[in-house]
Amino acid sequence: MKIIDIFYADDDEDDLMFFTEAVEKISKVAEAKIALHVHKNGESLIDNIKKNKDAHGVVFLDINMPLKSGFDLLEEIRKDKEIKEFPVVMYSTSSNQDNIDKSRELGANYYVVKPYKFSMLMEMIASFINMDWDNPQGGDHTFLYK
């Protein structure tokens, strides 16, 4: 059975709870085993990705976090030769164009505005775990996930 690792960094307890619950529900019907790695800040995230760098997975980064922002973490990931190719999705409540542009410039694969409905959250997570990251959809027209 294929294993998919999801690395999720967010400091908001409610967002962590909803994301975790959505992954648990998806796991029950998925054709792969999903391992969720939750981080309330980015301090241990990079080390965890490095430990699991050979896994099939994706990173979800909230932008506004204490200690290190999602932008800081994205920069660290893209500068580290061991993990620079790991897929990263910026995951924020902000639909601010400056944040979207900065995420693209720093090398994020996608930008997602946090869904307000649980069903939309499940659909979004499922689409990313089922994505063929060796051949992802590309181009500016698909950067902002809708």
One Martini backbone bead per residue (centre of mass of N, CA, C, O) as a GRO file, in nm:
protein
  146
    1MET     BB    1   0.097   0.036   0.022
    2LYS     BB    2   0.065   0.356  -0.009
    3ILE     BB    3   0.243   0.641   0.116
    4ILE     BB    4   0.133   0.955   0.260
    5ASP     BB    5   0.277   1.266   0.333
    6ILE     BB    6   0.168   1.516   0.567
    7PHE     BB    7   0.268   1.853   0.609
    8TYR     BB    8   0.157   2.062   0.888
    9ALA     BB    9   0.158   2.424   0.934
   10ASP     BB   10  -0.005   2.555   1.234
   11ASP     BB   11  -0.136   2.774   1.502
   12ASP     BB   12  -0.435   2.692   1.467
   13GLU     BB   13  -0.642   2.488   1.635
   14ASP     BB   14  -0.889   2.470   1.446
   15ASP     BB   15  -0.737   2.408   1.184
   16LEU     BB   16  -0.601   2.152   1.287
   17MET     BB   17  -0.860   1.996   1.349
   18PHE     BB   18  -0.995   2.002   1.066
   19PHE     BB   19  -0.763   1.878   0.908
   20THR     BB   20  -0.740   1.616   1.068
   21GLU     BB   21  -1.031   1.522   1.023
   22ALA     BB   22  -1.016   1.512   0.713
   23VAL     BB   23  -0.788   1.304   0.693
   24GLU     BB   24  -0.932   1.079   0.845
   25LYS     BB   25  -1.166   1.049   0.641
   26ILE     BB   26  -0.994   0.996   0.390
   27SER     BB   27  -0.840   0.742   0.497
   28LYS     BB   28  -1.093   0.545   0.489
   29VAL     BB   29  -1.097   0.571   0.141
   30ALA     BB   30  -0.819   0.538   0.068
   31GLU     BB   31  -0.551   0.382  -0.127
   32ALA     BB   32  -0.385   0.515   0.104
   33LYS     BB   33  -0.161   0.592   0.339
   34ILE     BB   34  -0.188   0.847   0.590
   35ALA     BB   35   0.060   1.078   0.707
   36LEU     BB   36   0.035   1.303   0.974
   37HIS     BB   37   0.225   1.612   1.018
   38VAL     BB   38   0.216   1.819   1.296
   39HIS     BB   39   0.270   2.184   1.321
   40LYS     BB   40   0.268   2.480   1.523
   41ASN     BB   41   0.546   2.518   1.394
   42GLY     BB   42   0.862   2.535   1.212
   43GLU     BB   43   1.099   2.413   1.380
   44SER     BB   44   1.046   2.083   1.295
   45LEU     BB   45   0.974   2.053   0.994
   46ILE     BB   46   1.238   2.020   0.835
   47ASP     BB   47   1.335   1.764   0.981
   48ASN     BB   48   1.088   1.591   0.904
   49ILE     BB   49   1.123   1.602   0.601
   50LYS     BB   50   1.408   1.480   0.593
   51LYS     BB   51   1.322   1.203   0.719
   52ASN     BB   52   1.082   1.196   0.464
   53LYS     BB   53   1.196   1.262   0.162
   54ASP     BB   54   1.113   0.975   0.015
   55ALA     BB   55   0.836   1.046   0.025
   56HIS     BB   56   0.510   1.078  -0.041
   57GLY     BB   57   0.428   1.432  -0.060
   58VAL     BB   58   0.309   1.723   0.138
   59VAL     BB   59   0.307   2.076   0.201
   60PHE     BB   60   0.149   2.277   0.456
   61LEU     BB   61   0.138   2.645   0.478
   62ASP     BB   62   0.114   2.878   0.688
   63ILE     BB   63   0.189   3.210   0.713
   64ASN     BB   64   0.087   3.292   1.012
   65MET     BB   65   0.355   3.253   1.238
   66PRO     BB   66   0.544   3.184   1.482
   67LEU     BB   67   0.891   3.246   1.444
   68LYS     BB   68   0.785   3.111   1.157
   69SER     BB   69   0.693   3.158   0.857
   70GLY     BB   70   0.587   3.033   0.566
   71PHE     BB   71   0.797   3.187   0.403
   72ASP     BB   72   1.045   3.095   0.558
   73LEU     BB   73   1.002   2.791   0.506
   74LEU     BB   74   1.001   2.800   0.200
   75GLU     BB   75   1.287   2.907   0.171
   76GLU     BB   76   1.428   2.671   0.315
   77ILE     BB   77   1.336   2.450   0.128
   78ARG     BB   78   1.447   2.578  -0.149
   79LYS     BB   79   1.760   2.587  -0.028
   80ASP     BB   80   1.744   2.277   0.018
   81LYS     BB   81   1.878   2.015  -0.156
   82GLU     BB   82   1.714   1.774  -0.021
   83ILE     BB   83   1.399   1.941  -0.036
   84LYS     BB   84   1.333   2.146  -0.281
   85GLU     BB   85   1.114   1.943  -0.438
   86PHE     BB   86   0.906   1.964  -0.240
   87PRO     BB   87   0.583   1.998  -0.205
   88VAL     BB   88   0.410   2.325  -0.186
   89VAL     BB   89   0.139   2.461   0.016
   90MET     BB   90  -0.025   2.744   0.050
   91TYR     BB   91  -0.220   2.805   0.363
   92SER     BB   92  -0.476   3.056   0.370
   93THR     BB   93  -0.696   3.321   0.455
   94SER     BB   94  -0.555   3.475   0.237
   95SER     BB   95  -0.627   3.676  -0.077
   96ASN     BB   96  -0.377   3.827  -0.114
   97GLN     BB   97  -0.183   3.908  -0.382
   98ASP     BB   98   0.092   3.937  -0.242
   99ASN     BB   99   0.096   3.649  -0.122
  100ILE     BB  100   0.072   3.499  -0.386
  101ASP     BB  101   0.321   3.619  -0.527
  102LYS     BB  102   0.530   3.539  -0.311
  103SER     BB  103   0.484   3.235  -0.327
  104ARG     BB  104   0.569   3.206  -0.618
  105GLU     BB  105   0.856   3.334  -0.595
  106LEU     BB  106   0.948   3.113  -0.366
  107GLY     BB  107   0.815   2.817  -0.488
  108ALA     BB  108   0.541   2.739  -0.488
  109ASN     BB  109   0.294   2.528  -0.619
  110TYR     BB  110   0.061   2.644  -0.428
  111TYR     BB  111  -0.252   2.824  -0.356
  112VAL     BB  112  -0.465   2.838  -0.057
  113VAL     BB  113  -0.774   2.910   0.045
  114LYS     BB  114  -0.937   2.856   0.309
  115PRO     BB  115  -1.191   2.672   0.362
  116TYR     BB  116  -1.533   2.700   0.495
  117LYS     BB  117  -1.582   2.400   0.418
  118PHE     BB  118  -1.542   2.074   0.489
  119SER     BB  119  -1.586   1.955   0.204
  120MET     BB  120  -1.371   2.138   0.069
  121LEU     BB  121  -1.133   2.040   0.232
  122MET     BB  122  -1.144   1.745   0.145
  123GLU     BB  123  -1.118   1.795  -0.159
  124MET     BB  124  -0.845   1.937  -0.150
  125ILE     BB  125  -0.675   1.719  -0.016
  126ALA     BB  126  -0.739   1.492  -0.217
  127SER     BB  127  -0.617   1.631  -0.467
  128PHE     BB  128  -0.320   1.636  -0.350
  129ILE     BB  129  -0.284   1.325  -0.284
  130ASN     BB  130  -0.359   1.247  -0.601
  131MET     BB  131  -0.123   1.377  -0.711
  132ASP     BB  132   0.120   1.401  -0.963
  133TRP     BB  133   0.429   1.528  -0.867
  134ASP     BB  134   0.594   1.454  -1.130
  135ASN     BB  135   0.314   1.577  -1.300
  136PRO     BB  136   0.211   1.860  -1.258
  137GLN     BB  137   0.028   2.109  -1.275
  138GLY     BB  138   0.075   2.413  -1.455
  139GLY     BB  139   0.102   2.736  -1.420
  140ASP     BB  140  -0.060   3.027  -1.341
  141HIS     BB  141  -0.364   2.921  -1.372
  142THR     BB  142  -0.301   2.693  -1.119
  143PHE     BB  143  -0.185   2.817  -0.854
  144LEU     BB  144  -0.473   2.887  -0.775
  145TYR     BB  145  -0.674   2.720  -0.580
  146LYS     BB  146  -1.040   2.618  -0.648
   0.00000   0.00000   0.00000
